[in-house]
Amino acid sequence: MYYRTSSIIKAGRWQVCLFNNCNIHVGGGNMKIRLLLFPYYVTTESARTFSPMLFAELDRLGVEIKPEWWNGMLEGIKPSDKPTIVRASSQMKCDETELALRCEKLGFFLFYNDLWLFSVGRPVGGEEMVEGFRMWVRGRRKIEA
């Protein structure tokens, strides 16, 4: 069973649209998250090294990560019904603010080196980032019927 949802949450001093016309599957099983990486030599392990708090939370929540790669351009971030987190890069070929806007519109979680990135304001790190990620996951977690 799928539901469409749209919501705004508060994470500390930030108010962020996390669910924007995303399908959320309700059923049994572990949650699977698509992880978009760039450039192509970046692996899940290297992303984990530079974002230990985020990946510790993924492990704690029992989330299964499915790595995929994007091309570093805005067009490489395509709509998906799958919960998606996007790792930004200093080498990407698009503007960080435009990427953040696109991710927010699609309901994706954008991060870089344990920082949650937004289209407006400064990136958020530490416990505030972890809490924002938890809230994002709660909106996408498969709920046991």
Stockholm file with secondary structure:
# STOCKHOLM 1.0

chainA/1-145         MYYRTSSIIKAGRWQVCLFNNCNIHVGGGNMKIRLLLFPYYVTTESARTFSPMLFAELDRLGVEIKPEWWNGMLEGIKPSDKPTIVRASSQMKCDETELALRCEKLGFFLFYNDLWLFSVGRPVGGEEMVEGFRMWVRGRRKIEA
#=GR chainA/1-145 SS CEEEEEEEEEETTEEEEEEEEEEEECSSSCCEEEEEESSTTCCHHHHHHHCHHHHHHHHHHTCEEEEEECCSSGGGCCCCSSCEEEECCTTCSSCHHHHHHHHHHHTCEEEETTEECCSSSCCEEHHHHHHHHHHHHHTTSCCCC
#=GC SS_cons         CEEEEEEEEEETTEEEEEEEEEEEECSSSCCEEEEEESSTTCCHHHHHHHCHHHHHHHHHHTCEEEEEECCSSGGGCCCCSSCEEEECCTTCSSCHHHHHHHHHHHTCEEEETTEECCSSSCCEEHHHHHHHHHHHHHTTSCCCC
//
